[in-house]
Amino acid sequence: MRTKRAFLYTAAVTLSLISLAGQKANAGQLYNSWDYGIDSFSDGSGGAVFDIKGMAVKQVR
């Protein structure tokens, strides 16, 4: 019973904190109808040659 109560308390606190955060994730930037996504400069495998520095996408009608 004690474990169940602790779990429910933790879940309630976690959900409350998530709802208070309010801001959605923003992983890109919009400029002149282009969506830019910047990546970390050191997370690729195989050295710097295989790192993706960023991407840009534009939707054309």
PDBQT receptor file of N, H, CA, C and O in Angstrom, charges set to zero:
ATOM      1  N   MET A   1       0.820  -1.190   0.000  1.00  0.00    +0.000 N 
ATOM      2  CA  MET A   1       0.000   0.000   0.000  1.00  0.00    +0.000 C 
ATOM      3  C   MET A   1       0.868   1.260   0.000  1.00  0.00    +0.000 C 
ATOM      4  O   MET A   1       0.550   2.249  -0.660  1.00  0.00    +0.000 OA
ATOM      5  N   ARG A   2       1.946   1.203   0.738  1.00  0.00    +0.000 N 
ATOM      6  H   ARG A   2       2.204   0.399   1.273  1.00  0.00    +0.000 HD
ATOM      7  CA  ARG A   2       2.835   2.350   0.828  1.00  0.00    +0.000 C 
ATOM      8  C   ARG A   2       3.509   2.647  -0.509  1.00  0.00    +0.000 C 
ATOM      9  O   ARG A   2       3.677   3.808  -0.884  1.00  0.00    +0.000 OA
ATOM     10  N   THR A   3       3.893   1.587  -1.225  1.00  0.00    +0.000 N 
ATOM     11  H   THR A   3       3.757   0.645  -0.920  1.00  0.00    +0.000 HD
ATOM     12  CA  THR A   3       4.535   1.735  -2.525  1.00  0.00    +0.000 C 
ATOM     13  C   THR A   3       3.555   2.311  -3.544  1.00  0.00    +0.000 C 
ATOM     14  O   THR A   3       3.918   3.160  -4.358  1.00  0.00    +0.000 OA
ATOM     15  N   LYS A   4       2.326   1.846  -3.489  1.00  0.00    +0.000 N 
ATOM     16  H   LYS A   4       2.031   1.157  -2.827  1.00  0.00    +0.000 HD
ATOM     17  CA  LYS A   4       1.304   2.343  -4.410  1.00  0.00    +0.000 C 
ATOM     18  C   LYS A   4       1.039   3.825  -4.174  1.00  0.00    +0.000 C 
ATOM     19  O   LYS A   4       0.900   4.590  -5.129  1.00  0.00    +0.000 OA
ATOM     20  N   ARG A   5       0.969   4.231  -2.925  1.00  0.00    +0.000 N 
ATOM     21  H   ARG A   5       1.082   3.610  -2.149  1.00  0.00    +0.000 HD
ATOM     22  CA  ARG A   5       0.742   5.636  -2.597  1.00  0.00    +0.000 C 
ATOM     23  C   ARG A   5       1.913   6.503  -3.062  1.00  0.00    +0.000 C 
ATOM     24  O   ARG A   5       1.698   7.601  -3.575  1.00  0.00    +0.000 OA
ATOM     25  N   ALA A   6       3.131   6.031  -2.891  1.00  0.00    +0.000 N 
ATOM     26  H   ALA A   6       3.305   5.139  -2.474  1.00  0.00    +0.000 HD
ATOM     27  CA  ALA A   6       4.307   6.778  -3.338  1.00  0.00    +0.000 C 
ATOM     28  C   ALA A   6       4.319   6.907  -4.857  1.00  0.00    +0.000 C 
ATOM     29  O   ALA A   6       4.658   7.963  -5.392  1.00  0.00    +0.000 OA
ATOM     30  N   PHE A   7       3.950   5.837  -5.548  1.00  0.00    +0.000 N 
ATOM     31  H   PHE A   7       3.675   4.980  -5.113  1.00  0.00    +0.000 HD
ATOM     32  CA  PHE A   7       3.894   5.873  -7.013  1.00  0.00    +0.000 C 
ATOM     33  C   PHE A   7       2.852   6.875  -7.496  1.00  0.00    +0.000 C 
ATOM     34  O   PHE A   7       3.125   7.664  -8.401  1.00  0.00    +0.000 OA
ATOM     35  N   LEU A   8       1.665   6.851  -6.904  1.00  0.00    +0.000 N 
ATOM     36  H   LEU A   8       1.443   6.210  -6.169  1.00  0.00    +0.000 HD
ATOM     37  CA  LEU A   8       0.604   7.775  -7.302  1.00  0.00    +0.000 C 
ATOM     38  C   LEU A   8       1.001   9.228  -7.009  1.00  0.00    +0.000 C 
ATOM     39  O   LEU A   8       0.718  10.121  -7.808  1.00  0.00    +0.000 OA
ATOM     40  N   TYR A   9       1.648   9.461  -5.882  1.00  0.00    +0.000 N 
ATOM     41  H   TYR A   9       1.878   8.736  -5.234  1.00  0.00    +0.000 HD
ATOM     42  CA  TYR A   9       2.109  10.805  -5.539  1.00  0.00    +0.000 C 
ATOM     43  C   TYR A   9       3.134  11.290  -6.558  1.00  0.00    +0.000 C 
ATOM     44  O   TYR A   9       3.054  12.424  -7.030  1.00  0.00    +0.000 OA
ATOM     45  N   THR A  10       4.096  10.437  -6.899  1.00  0.00    +0.000 N 
ATOM     46  H   THR A  10       4.162   9.516  -6.515  1.00  0.00    +0.000 HD
ATOM     47  CA  THR A  10       5.124  10.794  -7.874  1.00  0.00    +0.000 C 
ATOM     48  C   THR A  10       4.508  11.070  -9.243  1.00  0.00    +0.000 C 
ATOM     49  O   THR A  10       4.898  12.024  -9.917  1.00  0.00    +0.000 OA
ATOM     50  N   ALA A  11       3.561  10.252  -9.654  1.00  0.00    +0.000 N 
ATOM     51  H   ALA A  11       3.244   9.477  -9.107  1.00  0.00    +0.000 HD
ATOM     52  CA  ALA A  11       2.901  10.451 -10.948  1.00  0.00    +0.000 C 
ATOM     53  C   ALA A  11       2.118  11.774 -10.963  1.00  0.00    +0.000 C 
ATOM     54  O   ALA A  11       2.145  12.496 -11.960  1.00  0.00    +0.000 OA
ATOM     55  N   ALA A  12       1.434  12.087  -9.881  1.00  0.00    +0.000 N 
ATOM     56  H   ALA A  12       1.412  11.500  -9.071  1.00  0.00    +0.000 HD
ATOM     57  CA  ALA A  12       0.663  13.326  -9.820  1.00  0.00    +0.000 C 
ATOM     58  C   ALA A  12       1.577  14.542  -9.876  1.00  0.00    +0.000 C 
ATOM     59  O   ALA A  12       1.276  15.510 -10.576  1.00  0.00    +0.000 OA
ATOM     60  N   VAL A  13       2.680  14.506  -9.156  1.00  0.00    +0.000 N 
ATOM     61  H   VAL A  13       2.925  13.720  -8.588  1.00  0.00    +0.000 HD
ATOM     62  CA  VAL A  13       3.626  15.623  -9.168  1.00  0.00    +0.000 C 
ATOM     63  C   VAL A  13       4.244  15.781 -10.546  1.00  0.00    +0.000 C 
ATOM     64  O   VAL A  13       4.378  16.903 -11.036  1.00  0.00    +0.000 OA
ATOM     65  N   THR A  14       4.622  14.677 -11.180  1.00  0.00    +0.000 N 
ATOM     66  H   THR A  14       4.513  13.766 -10.782  1.00  0.00    +0.000 HD
ATOM     67  CA  THR A  14       5.226  14.722 -12.515  1.00  0.00    +0.000 C 
ATOM     68  C   THR A  14       4.259  15.323 -13.535  1.00  0.00    +0.000 C 
ATOM     69  O   THR A  14       4.642  16.198 -14.312  1.00  0.00    +0.000 OA
ATOM     70  N   LEU A  15       3.019  14.862 -13.534  1.00  0.00    +0.000 N 
ATOM     71  H   LEU A  15       2.708  14.152 -12.903  1.00  0.00    +0.000 HD
ATOM     72  CA  LEU A  15       2.026  15.404 -14.469  1.00  0.00    +0.000 C 
ATOM     73  C   LEU A  15       1.743  16.876 -14.208  1.00  0.00    +0.000 C 
ATOM     74  O   LEU A  15       1.519  17.639 -15.148  1.00  0.00    +0.000 OA
ATOM     75  N   SER A  16       1.750  17.279 -12.961  1.00  0.00    +0.000 N 
ATOM     76  H   SER A  16       1.932  16.660 -12.197  1.00  0.00    +0.000 HD
ATOM     77  CA  SER A  16       1.541  18.701 -12.643  1.00  0.00    +0.000 C 
ATOM     78  C   SER A  16       2.677  19.554 -13.174  1.00  0.00    +0.000 C 
ATOM     79  O   SER A  16       2.443  20.624 -13.736  1.00  0.00    +0.000 OA
ATOM     80  N   LEU A  17       3.904  19.086 -13.001  1.00  0.00    +0.000 N 
ATOM     81  H   LEU A  17       4.094  18.216 -12.545  1.00  0.00    +0.000 HD
ATOM     82  CA  LEU A  17       5.051  19.840 -13.500  1.00  0.00    +0.000 C 
ATOM     83  C   LEU A  17       5.066  19.917 -15.016  1.00  0.00    +0.000 C 
ATOM     84  O   LEU A  17       5.427  20.949 -15.582  1.00  0.00    +0.000 OA
ATOM     85  N   ILE A  18       4.678  18.838 -15.675  1.00  0.00    +0.000 N 
ATOM     86  H   ILE A  18       4.385  18.000 -15.215  1.00  0.00    +0.000 HD
ATOM     87  CA  ILE A  18       4.627  18.837 -17.146  1.00  0.00    +0.000 C 
ATOM     88  C   ILE A  18       3.575  19.831 -17.628  1.00  0.00    +0.000 C 
ATOM     89  O   ILE A  18       3.812  20.554 -18.596  1.00  0.00    +0.000 OA
ATOM     90  N   SER A  19       2.438  19.878 -16.979  1.00  0.00    +0.000 N 
ATOM     91  H   SER A  19       2.246  19.291 -16.193  1.00  0.00    +0.000 HD
ATOM     92  CA  SER A  19       1.385  20.793 -17.416  1.00  0.00    +0.000 C 
ATOM     93  C   SER A  19       1.762  22.250 -17.153  1.00  0.00    +0.000 C 
ATOM     94  O   SER A  19       1.268  23.139 -17.847  1.00  0.00    +0.000 OA
ATOM     95  N   LEU A  20       2.608  22.512 -16.188  1.00  0.00    +0.000 N 
ATOM     96  H   LEU A  20       3.009  21.790 -15.625  1.00  0.00    +0.000 HD
ATOM     97  CA  LEU A  20       3.038  23.874 -15.899  1.00  0.00    +0.000 C 
ATOM     98  C   LEU A  20       4.114  24.367 -16.855  1.00  0.00    +0.000 C 
ATOM     99  O   LEU A  20       4.322  25.573 -16.990  1.00  0.00    +0.000 OA
ATOM    100  N   ALA A  21       4.791  23.450 -17.510  1.00  0.00    +0.000 N 
ATOM    101  H   ALA A  21       4.622  22.470 -17.400  1.00  0.00    +0.000 HD
ATOM    102  CA  ALA A  21       5.878  23.836 -18.411  1.00  0.00    +0.000 C 
ATOM    103  C   ALA A  21       5.353  24.737 -19.522  1.00  0.00    +0.000 C 
ATOM    104  O   ALA A  21       5.957  25.772 -19.804  1.00  0.00    +0.000 OA
ATOM    105  N   GLY A  22       4.251  24.371 -20.154  1.00  0.00    +0.000 N 
ATOM    106  H   GLY A  22       3.761  23.531 -19.925  1.00  0.00    +0.000 HD
ATOM    107  CA  GLY A  22       3.575  25.256 -21.085  1.00  0.00    +0.000 C 
ATOM    108  C   GLY A  22       4.168  25.380 -22.473  1.00  0.00    +0.000 C 
ATOM    109  O   GLY A  22       3.409  25.394 -23.442  1.00  0.00    +0.000 OA
ATOM    110  N   GLN A  23       5.453  25.470 -22.625  1.00  0.00    +0.000 N 
ATOM    111  H   GLN A  23       6.070  25.459 -21.838  1.00  0.00    +0.000 HD
ATOM    112  CA  GLN A  23       6.041  25.707 -23.943  1.00  0.00    +0.000 C 
ATOM    113  C   GLN A  23       6.291  24.391 -24.660  1.00  0.00    +0.000 C 
ATOM    114  O   GLN A  23       6.811  23.434 -24.086  1.00  0.00    +0.000 OA
ATOM    115  N   LYS A  24       5.904  24.370 -25.932  1.00  0.00    +0.000 N 
ATOM    116  H   LYS A  24       5.481  25.147 -26.398  1.00  0.00    +0.000 HD
ATOM    117  CA  LYS A  24       6.163  23.196 -26.746  1.00  0.00    +0.000 C 
ATOM    118  C   LYS A  24       7.614  23.201 -27.203  1.00  0.00    +0.000 C 
ATOM    119  O   LYS A  24       8.277  24.238 -27.178  1.00  0.00    +0.000 OA
ATOM    120  N   ALA A  25       8.096  22.056 -27.612  1.00  0.00    +0.000 N 
ATOM    121  H   ALA A  25       7.557  21.214 -27.632  1.00  0.00    +0.000 HD
ATOM    122  CA  ALA A  25       9.463  21.956 -28.100  1.00  0.00    +0.000 C 
ATOM    123  C   ALA A  25       9.638  22.795 -29.355  1.00  0.00    +0.000 C 
ATOM    124  O   ALA A  25       8.769  22.810 -30.226  1.00  0.00    +0.000 OA
ATOM    125  N   ASN A  26      10.744  23.481 -29.443  1.00  0.00    +0.000 N 
ATOM    126  H   ASN A  26      11.450  23.468 -28.735  1.00  0.00    +0.000 HD
ATOM    127  CA  ASN A  26      11.044  24.313 -30.597  1.00  0.00    +0.000 C 
ATOM    128  C   ASN A  26      12.438  23.933 -31.084  1.00  0.00    +0.000 C 
ATOM    129  O   ASN A  26      13.444  24.428 -30.576  1.00  0.00    +0.000 OA
ATOM    130  N   ALA A  27      12.479  23.058 -32.063  1.00  0.00    +0.000 N 
ATOM    131  H   ALA A  27      11.661  22.656 -32.476  1.00  0.00    +0.000 HD
ATOM    132  CA  ALA A  27      13.762  22.542 -32.513  1.00  0.00    +0.000 C 
ATOM    133  C   ALA A  27      14.262  23.204 -33.783  1.00  0.00    +0.000 C 
ATOM    134  O   ALA A  27      15.311  22.821 -34.301  1.00  0.00    +0.000 OA
ATOM    135  N   GLY A  28      13.551  24.173 -34.287  1.00  0.00    +0.000 N 
ATOM    136  H   GLY A  28      12.699  24.484 -33.866  1.00  0.00    +0.000 HD
ATOM    137  CA  GLY A  28      13.949  24.799 -35.540  1.00  0.00    +0.000 C 
ATOM    138  C   GLY A  28      13.691  26.286 -35.519  1.00  0.00    +0.000 C 
ATOM    139  O   GLY A  28      13.301  26.858 -34.501  1.00  0.00    +0.000 OA
ATOM    140  N   GLN A  29      13.913  26.889 -36.644  1.00  0.00    +0.000 N 
ATOM    141  H   GLN A  29      14.231  26.424 -37.471  1.00  0.00    +0.000 HD
ATOM    142  CA  GLN A  29      13.762  28.326 -36.770  1.00  0.00    +0.000 C 
ATOM    143  C   GLN A  29      13.168  28.618 -38.143  1.00  0.00    +0.000 C 
ATOM    144  O   GLN A  29      13.533  27.971 -39.125  1.00  0.00    +0.000 OA
ATOM    145  N   LEU A  30      12.269  29.573 -38.222  1.00  0.00    +0.000 N 
ATOM    146  H   LEU A  30      11.972  30.099 -37.424  1.00  0.00    +0.000 HD
ATOM    147  CA  LEU A  30      11.635  29.935 -39.480  1.00  0.00    +0.000 C 
ATOM    148  C   LEU A  30      12.178  31.281 -39.936  1.00  0.00    +0.000 C 
ATOM    149  O   LEU A  30      12.142  32.260 -39.190  1.00  0.00    +0.000 OA
ATOM    150  N   TYR A  31      12.684  31.323 -41.176  1.00  0.00    +0.000 N 
ATOM    151  H   TYR A  31      12.713  30.527 -41.781  1.00  0.00    +0.000 HD
ATOM    152  CA  TYR A  31      13.235  32.559 -41.731  1.00  0.00    +0.000 C 
ATOM    153  C   TYR A  31      13.012  32.559 -43.233  1.00  0.00    +0.000 C 
ATOM    154  O   TYR A  31      13.476  31.650 -43.920  1.00  0.00    +0.000 OA
ATOM    155  N   ASN A  32      12.314  33.553 -43.757  1.00  0.00    +0.000 N 
ATOM    156  H   ASN A  32      11.937  34.292 -43.198  1.00  0.00    +0.000 HD
ATOM    157  CA  ASN A  32      12.014  33.670 -45.190  1.00  0.00    +0.000 C 
ATOM    158  C   ASN A  32      11.429  32.391 -45.773  1.00  0.00    +0.000 C 
ATOM    159  O   ASN A  32      11.855  31.931 -46.832  1.00  0.00    +0.000 OA
ATOM    160  N   SER A  33      10.456  31.822 -45.082  1.00  0.00    +0.000 N 
ATOM    161  H   SER A  33      10.109  32.195 -44.222  1.00  0.00    +0.000 HD
ATOM    162  CA  SER A  33       9.758  30.586 -45.486  1.00  0.00    +0.000 C 
ATOM    163  C   SER A  33      10.639  29.347 -45.452  1.00  0.00    +0.000 C 
ATOM    164  O   SER A  33      10.239  28.311 -45.983  1.00  0.00    +0.000 OA
ATOM    165  N   TRP A  34      11.801  29.408 -44.863  1.00  0.00    +0.000 N 
ATOM    166  H   TRP A  34      12.126  30.250 -44.432  1.00  0.00    +0.000 HD
ATOM    167  CA  TRP A  34      12.677  28.256 -44.700  1.00  0.00    +0.000 C 
ATOM    168  C   TRP A  34      12.635  27.808 -43.250  1.00  0.00    +0.000 C 
ATOM    169  O   TRP A  34      12.693  28.634 -42.338  1.00  0.00    +0.000 OA
ATOM    170  N   ASP A  35      12.535  26.498 -43.033  1.00  0.00    +0.000 N 
ATOM    171  H   ASP A  35      12.488  25.827 -43.774  1.00  0.00    +0.000 HD
ATOM    172  CA  ASP A  35      12.636  25.919 -41.695  1.00  0.00    +0.000 C 
ATOM    173  C   ASP A  35      14.058  25.407 -41.507  1.00  0.00    +0.000 C 
ATOM    174  O   ASP A  35      14.525  24.555 -42.263  1.00  0.00    +0.000 OA
ATOM    175  N   TYR A  36      14.735  25.925 -40.507  1.00  0.00    +0.000 N 
ATOM    176  H   TYR A  36      14.356  26.617 -39.893  1.00  0.00    +0.000 HD
ATOM    177  CA  TYR A  36      16.113  25.520 -40.237  1.00  0.00    +0.000 C 
ATOM    178  C   TYR A  36      16.159  24.661 -38.981  1.00  0.00    +0.000 C 
ATOM    179  O   TYR A  36      15.496  24.965 -37.990  1.00  0.00    +0.000 OA
ATOM    180  N   GLY A  37      16.929  23.610 -39.025  1.00  0.00    +0.000 N 
ATOM    181  H   GLY A  37      17.467  23.364 -39.830  1.00  0.00    +0.000 HD
ATOM    182  CA  GLY A  37      17.175  22.770 -37.865  1.00  0.00    +0.000 C 
ATOM    183  C   GLY A  37      18.666  22.690 -37.622  1.00  0.00    +0.000 C 
ATOM    184  O   GLY A  37      19.414  22.238 -38.489  1.00  0.00    +0.000 OA
ATOM    185  N   ILE A  38      19.104  23.119 -36.463  1.00  0.00    +0.000 N 
ATOM    186  H   ILE A  38      18.497  23.486 -35.758  1.00  0.00    +0.000 HD
ATOM    187  CA  ILE A  38      20.526  23.112 -36.130  1.00  0.00    +0.000 C 
ATOM    188  C   ILE A  38      20.810  21.873 -35.288  1.00  0.00    +0.000 C 
ATOM    189  O   ILE A  38      20.073  21.579 -34.347  1.00  0.00    +0.000 OA
ATOM    190  N   ASP A  39      21.854  21.161 -35.615  1.00  0.00    +0.000 N 
ATOM    191  H   ASP A  39      22.453  21.399 -36.379  1.00  0.00    +0.000 HD
ATOM    192  CA  ASP A  39      22.223  19.940 -34.917  1.00  0.00    +0.000 C 
ATOM    193  C   ASP A  39      23.456  20.198 -34.064  1.00  0.00    +0.000 C 
ATOM    194  O   ASP A  39      24.170  21.181 -34.264  1.00  0.00    +0.000 OA
ATOM    195  N   SER A  40      23.692  19.328 -33.135  1.00  0.00    +0.000 N 
ATOM    196  H   SER A  40      23.113  18.530 -32.972  1.00  0.00    +0.000 HD
ATOM    197  CA  SER A  40      24.912  19.400 -32.337  1.00  0.00    +0.000 C 
ATOM    198  C   SER A  40      26.123  19.172 -33.238  1.00  0.00    +0.000 C 
ATOM    199  O   SER A  40      26.050  18.400 -34.195  1.00  0.00    +0.000 OA
ATOM    200  N   PHE A  41      27.212  19.827 -32.943  1.00  0.00    +0.000 N 
ATOM    201  H   PHE A  41      27.271  20.454 -32.166  1.00  0.00    +0.000 HD
ATOM    202  CA  PHE A  41      28.399  19.727 -33.785  1.00  0.00    +0.000 C 
ATOM    203  C   PHE A  41      29.299  18.554 -33.425  1.00  0.00    +0.000 C 
ATOM    204  O   PHE A  41      30.347  18.375 -34.045  1.00  0.00    +0.000 OA
ATOM    205  N   SER A  42      28.918  17.760 -32.446  1.00  0.00    +0.000 N 
ATOM    206  H   SER A  42      28.066  17.905 -31.942  1.00  0.00    +0.000 HD
ATOM    207  CA  SER A  42      29.822  16.682 -32.034  1.00  0.00    +0.000 C 
ATOM    208  C   SER A  42      29.091  15.401 -31.660  1.00  0.00    +0.000 C 
ATOM    209  O   SER A  42      29.542  14.683 -30.767  1.00  0.00    +0.000 OA
ATOM    210  N   ASP A  43      27.986  15.095 -32.310  1.00  0.00    +0.000 N 
ATOM    211  H   ASP A  43      27.619  15.677 -33.035  1.00  0.00    +0.000 HD
ATOM    212  CA  ASP A  43      27.256  13.883 -31.935  1.00  0.00    +0.000 C 
ATOM    213  C   ASP A  43      27.268  12.798 -33.011  1.00  0.00    +0.000 C 
ATOM    214  O   ASP A  43      26.593  11.780 -32.858  1.00  0.00    +0.000 OA
ATOM    215  N   GLY A  44      28.004  12.989 -34.072  1.00  0.00    +0.000 N 
ATOM    216  H   GLY A  44      28.552  13.816 -34.197  1.00  0.00    +0.000 HD
ATOM    217  CA  GLY A  44      28.053  11.981 -35.132  1.00  0.00    +0.000 C 
ATOM    218  C   GLY A  44      29.013  10.854 -34.805  1.00  0.00    +0.000 C 
ATOM    219  O   GLY A  44      29.940  11.016 -34.012  1.00  0.00    +0.000 OA
ATOM    220  N   SER A  45      28.779   9.725 -35.423  1.00  0.00    +0.000 N 
ATOM    221  H   SER A  45      28.025   9.594 -36.067  1.00  0.00    +0.000 HD
ATOM    222  CA  SER A  45      29.711   8.617 -35.237  1.00  0.00    +0.000 C 
ATOM    223  C   SER A  45      30.626   8.559 -36.455  1.00  0.00    +0.000 C 
ATOM    224  O   SER A  45      30.188   8.818 -37.575  1.00  0.00    +0.000 OA
ATOM    225  N   GLY A  46      31.861   8.228 -36.244  1.00  0.00    +0.000 N 
ATOM    226  H   GLY A  46      32.217   8.018 -35.334  1.00  0.00    +0.000 HD
ATOM    227  CA  GLY A  46      32.812   8.134 -37.344  1.00  0.00    +0.000 C 
ATOM    228  C   GLY A  46      33.613   9.404 -37.555  1.00  0.00    +0.000 C 
ATOM    229  O   GLY A  46      34.299   9.544 -38.568  1.00  0.00    +0.000 OA
ATOM    230  N   GLY A  47      33.537  10.326 -36.615  1.00  0.00    +0.000 N 
ATOM    231  H   GLY A  47      32.980  10.212 -35.792  1.00  0.00    +0.000 HD
ATOM    232  CA  GLY A  47      34.334  11.539 -36.721  1.00  0.00    +0.000 C 
ATOM    233  C   GLY A  47      33.562  12.707 -37.301  1.00  0.00    +0.000 C 
ATOM    234  O   GLY A  47      32.382  12.582 -37.628  1.00  0.00    +0.000 OA
ATOM    235  N   ALA A  48      34.227  13.835 -37.425  1.00  0.00    +0.000 N 
ATOM    236  H   ALA A  48      35.185  13.937 -37.160  1.00  0.00    +0.000 HD
ATOM    237  CA  ALA A  48      33.593  15.080 -37.857  1.00  0.00    +0.000 C 
ATOM    238  C   ALA A  48      33.116  15.031 -39.306  1.00  0.00    +0.000 C 
ATOM    239  O   ALA A  48      32.262  15.825 -39.699  1.00  0.00    +0.000 OA
ATOM    240  N   VAL A  49      33.650  14.118 -40.098  1.00  0.00    +0.000 N 
ATOM    241  H   VAL A  49      34.344  13.473 -39.778  1.00  0.00    +0.000 HD
ATOM    242  CA  VAL A  49      33.254  14.023 -41.508  1.00  0.00    +0.000 C 
ATOM    243  C   VAL A  49      31.771  13.673 -41.631  1.00  0.00    +0.000 C 
ATOM    244  O   VAL A  49      31.109  14.107 -42.574  1.00  0.00    +0.000 OA
ATOM    245  N   PHE A  50      31.245  12.891 -40.684  1.00  0.00    +0.000 N 
ATOM    246  H   PHE A  50      31.783  12.539 -39.918  1.00  0.00    +0.000 HD
ATOM    247  CA  PHE A  50      29.871  12.410 -40.768  1.00  0.00    +0.000 C 
ATOM    248  C   PHE A  50      28.893  13.221 -39.924  1.00  0.00    +0.000 C 
ATOM    249  O   PHE A  50      27.724  12.847 -39.831  1.00  0.00    +0.000 OA
ATOM    250  N   ASP A  51      29.324  14.303 -39.313  1.00  0.00    +0.000 N 
ATOM    251  H   ASP A  51      30.274  14.607 -39.389  1.00  0.00    +0.000 HD
ATOM    252  CA  ASP A  51      28.428  15.143 -38.521  1.00  0.00    +0.000 C 
ATOM    253  C   ASP A  51      27.508  15.945 -39.442  1.00  0.00    +0.000 C 
ATOM    254  O   ASP A  51      27.949  16.499 -40.449  1.00  0.00    +0.000 OA
ATOM    255  N   ILE A  52      26.230  15.999 -39.084  1.00  0.00    +0.000 N 
ATOM    256  H   ILE A  52      25.872  15.549 -38.266  1.00  0.00    +0.000 HD
ATOM    257  CA  ILE A  52      25.275  16.858 -39.779  1.00  0.00    +0.000 C 
ATOM    258  C   ILE A  52      25.218  18.151 -38.990  1.00  0.00    +0.000 C 
ATOM    259  O   ILE A  52      24.851  18.136 -37.814  1.00  0.00    +0.000 OA
ATOM    260  N   LYS A  53      25.565  19.250 -39.594  1.00  0.00    +0.000 N 
ATOM    261  H   LYS A  53      25.863  19.262 -40.549  1.00  0.00    +0.000 HD
ATOM    262  CA  LYS A  53      25.585  20.531 -38.895  1.00  0.00    +0.000 C 
ATOM    263  C   LYS A  53      24.200  21.158 -38.829  1.00  0.00    +0.000 C 
ATOM    264  O   LYS A  53      23.883  21.855 -37.865  1.00  0.00    +0.000 OA
ATOM    265  N   GLY A  54      23.385  20.921 -39.825  1.00  0.00    +0.000 N 
ATOM    266  H   GLY A  54      23.643  20.354 -40.608  1.00  0.00    +0.000 HD
ATOM    267  CA  GLY A  54      22.039  21.465 -39.845  1.00  0.00    +0.000 C 
ATOM    268  C   GLY A  54      21.337  21.127 -41.141  1.00  0.00    +0.000 C 
ATOM    269  O   GLY A  54      21.939  20.598 -42.075  1.00  0.00    +0.000 OA
ATOM    270  N   MET A  55      20.056  21.438 -41.183  1.00  0.00    +0.000 N 
ATOM    271  H   MET A  55      19.567  21.867 -40.425  1.00  0.00    +0.000 HD
ATOM    272  CA  MET A  55      19.272  21.175 -42.379  1.00  0.00    +0.000 C 
ATOM    273  C   MET A  55      18.329  22.349 -42.613  1.00  0.00    +0.000 C 
ATOM    274  O   MET A  55      17.963  23.055 -41.673  1.00  0.00    +0.000 OA
ATOM    275  N   ALA A  56      17.941  22.553 -43.857  1.00  0.00    +0.000 N 
ATOM    276  H   ALA A  56      18.239  21.979 -44.621  1.00  0.00    +0.000 HD
ATOM    277  CA  ALA A  56      16.957  23.580 -44.205  1.00  0.00    +0.000 C 
ATOM    278  C   ALA A  56      15.931  22.973 -45.139  1.00  0.00    +0.000 C 
ATOM    279  O   ALA A  56      16.278  22.228 -46.056  1.00  0.00    +0.000 OA
ATOM    280  N   VAL A  57      14.659  23.292 -44.904  1.00  0.00    +0.000 N 
ATOM    281  H   VAL A  57      14.377  23.897 -44.159  1.00  0.00    +0.000 HD
ATOM    282  CA  VAL A  57      13.571  22.756 -45.711  1.00  0.00    +0.000 C 
ATOM    283  C   VAL A  57      12.638  23.916 -46.068  1.00  0.00    +0.000 C 
ATOM    284  O   VAL A  57      12.325  24.758 -45.227  1.00  0.00    +0.000 OA
ATOM    285  N   LYS A  58      12.204  23.943 -47.318  1.00  0.00    +0.000 N 
ATOM    286  H   LYS A  58      12.458  23.258 -48.001  1.00  0.00    +0.000 HD
ATOM    287  CA  LYS A  58      11.227  24.940 -47.744  1.00  0.00    +0.000 C 
ATOM    288  C   LYS A  58      10.111  24.227 -48.476  1.00  0.00    +0.000 C 
ATOM    289  O   LYS A  58      10.362  23.422 -49.373  1.00  0.00    +0.000 OA
ATOM    290  N   GLN A  59       8.872  24.523 -48.093  1.00  0.00    +0.000 N 
ATOM    291  H   GLN A  59       8.668  25.177 -47.365  1.00  0.00    +0.000 HD
ATOM    292  CA  GLN A  59       7.717  23.913 -48.748  1.00  0.00    +0.000 C 
ATOM    293  C   GLN A  59       7.315  24.793 -49.927  1.00  0.00    +0.000 C 
ATOM    294  O   GLN A  59       7.091  25.993 -49.773  1.00  0.00    +0.000 OA
ATOM    295  N   VAL A  60       7.230  24.187 -51.091  1.00  0.00    +0.000 N 
ATOM    296  H   VAL A  60       7.412  23.211 -51.216  1.00  0.00    +0.000 HD
ATOM    297  CA  VAL A  60       6.861  24.898 -52.317  1.00  0.00    +0.000 C 
ATOM    298  C   VAL A  60       5.498  24.397 -52.754  1.00  0.00    +0.000 C 
ATOM    299  O   VAL A  60       5.241  23.194 -52.724  1.00  0.00    +0.000 OA
ATOM    300  N   ARG A  61       4.645  25.282 -53.148  1.00  0.00    +0.000 N 
ATOM    301  H   ARG A  61       4.854  26.260 -53.172  1.00  0.00    +0.000 HD
ATOM    302  CA  ARG A  61       3.288  24.887 -53.564  1.00  0.00    +0.000 C 
ATOM    303  C   ARG A  61       3.261  24.360 -54.958  1.00  0.00    +0.000 C 
ATOM    304  O   ARG A  61       2.199  23.986 -55.456  1.00  0.00    +0.000 OA
TER     305      ARG A  61
